[in-house]
Amino acid sequence: METKNIMIVGVGGQGSLLASKLLGHLLMSQGYDVKVSEVHGMSQRGGSVVTYVRYGDKVFSPVIDKGEADYIVSFEILEAARWLPFLKKDGQIVTNTQQIDPMPVITGAAEYPSDLVKKLKESGAKVDALDCLSLAEEAGSAKAVNIVLLGRLSHYFDLPEEAWMNSLQANVPEKFLEMNKKAFRLGKESGQ
């Protein structure tokens, strides 16, 4: 199969690295060659973080160029807009509708853009936007936004749910496993 590209974008501290680790584990368990790379990022909370996950029969580079992402998984709606140029023409955005003010907004130097979901759709992108924070809280922890997003992303993959659950089990501490399974299912079952 041709190489597929997933960008996971968000803000530091949201769990994007765990999400990319889970995806990498899942895809390798299904027999794909996988490359995962944290290309840009700020380790402190609040900085923009981008992780690339590429998979296929044989993947030679972990880097995704503009116009190559099949999927953009966004933990924060402004980050989806920021990385939109990397999406393929027929690519899919799966995004949390949560807004986290970047530093220019916090300091009053800029305003948070309005109607971002509408603007993303008007750009021609396919957008699946949901309130992952509320679903994560329903599952038991606001920190489960990453797993809610993966649950929603799973809707676009023809992979058995059992494989997703096995990757959760392999990467999430036992004491948080049931809560994360619930978060995954809430994301998967939520409507568009």
N, C-alpha and C positions, 0 to 999 in steps of 0.2 A: 504494500500500500504506500501511497505517497505520504510524506511527512506531514503531520498535523501540528498546528501551533496554538498554544494557549498562553495568554498573558494573564497573570494574576496581579492586580494593581490595588493599591490601598494606601493606608497611612500606618506608620510604624506602631506596633503594639496591638494590631488587630488580628494577628494570627495568620497572616498570608504565608509565612514560611512553613507552618504546619500544613496548611492547605496544599502547598506545592509538594511537600514531602509525601502526603497522602496520595495525591494524584500520581506522583512518580512511582510509588509502591504499587498502586492499583494497576497502572499501565504495564509495569514490568511483570506483574503477576499474570497478565493476560498475554505475555509473550512478545511485547513490543520492545524495541530498542528505545531507550528514553534518555534524554538529556535535560537536566534541571539546572537553572542558573539564576542566582540573584544578581542581576546586572546593575541595577541602580538601587540605591537605597540609603536611608539614614537609619542608623540603629536606634536613635532615640525616638520616643513616642512623638507622633505628630509629623514626622518627615515622610515624604512620598517614598513608597517602596514598590518595586516592580520585580516580579519573578517570571522567568520564561520556562515553560514546560513544552518540550518538543518530543514527539513520538512517531514511530513508524517502523518499517522493516529495518532500515539502517539510517541513523541520524548522525551526521558528521559534525554539526556545530550546535551549541546551545542558544545561539543568538537569533532573535526574530527581528527582521527589518520592517520598515514602514510598509503597510499594505499586505502583510503576510499572516497576520493573526486570524485563525479560524474562530477563536473565541477570546473575548476579553471578559474576565471575571473580576468585577470591581466591588471592593468593600465600601466604597464611598462614591457618590454620584459625580462629584467634580473630577475625581480621578478617572472615571470612565470617559468624561469629556476630554480630559488632558491627553489621554492615550488613544483617542479615536483615530488619528491618522495611521495607526498601526493595524487597524482592522481591515480584513479583506473586503472586497465589494459586497460579497454575500455572507459576510461574517456575522456572528451572533454575540451580542453583549448580554451578560447576565449580571445585574447590578443590584446592590443594596441601595435603597432610596435615602438612607441616612446621610445627613450633612454634617461634616466635621470642618469647622472653620480653619482655613490655613492662616499662617501668621499675618499676611497682609490684611486679612479681614479682621483678625483679632486686634490688630493695632489701629484699625480704622483707615488704613491706606487704600483699601479696596472693599467692594461689596461682593457678597456671595452671589453668583449668577442665579437668576430665577428660571423656572420652567426647564430645567436641564433634561428631564426625560423627553419632553416634547421636542426640544432642540435636537437631541440625539436622533430621535425618530425622523425629524425633518431632514436630517443629513443623509437619510437613506439607510441607516443602520437598523438591523432587527434588534429590538430592545426588549428584554424580559426584566422588568424592574419590580422588586418587591421589598417590603419592609422586613428585612432580615433581623433587625434588632428586636422587634416585637416577637417574632417567631423564636428567636434565641432565648429571650426572657421567658416565653411560654414553656420552652424546653427545660429551663432551670438555671440558665446563666447568660448574661449579656455577652460573655466571652465566646459563645458558641456561634456567633455570626458566620465565622468561616465555614463551619460544618453545615449550617443552613444553606449557604451559597453553594457548597459542593452538592448538597441534596438537590438543589434546583438545577445545577449543571448536569447532574446525572440523567435528567430528563432528555438530554440531547445525545446521550451515548447509548449504544446498543450493548450494554454490559450488564451482567446479572447483578441484582442488588446484593446478593451474597458476597460478590467480589468487593463491593464497596464496604460492606460490613467487616470483611476480613482485613481490609486496609485500616479501617478505624481501630479494630482490635489490636493490630500490630503497632499502631503509632500513638494511641491515646492511653494514658494511665487507667488501670482497671477501675479506680474509684470514680472516674468521669465517663466511663464507657456508655452506660445506659442513657445518661443525659445527652451525650453526643449522638447516640443512635436515634433518640427522639428528635433532636435538632435536624438531623439528616432527613428523617421522614417528613417532618413538617415542611422543610424546604422542597422536598421532592413532590409532595402532594399539593402544595400551594398553587393556585391558579395564576394564569398570566394576566 
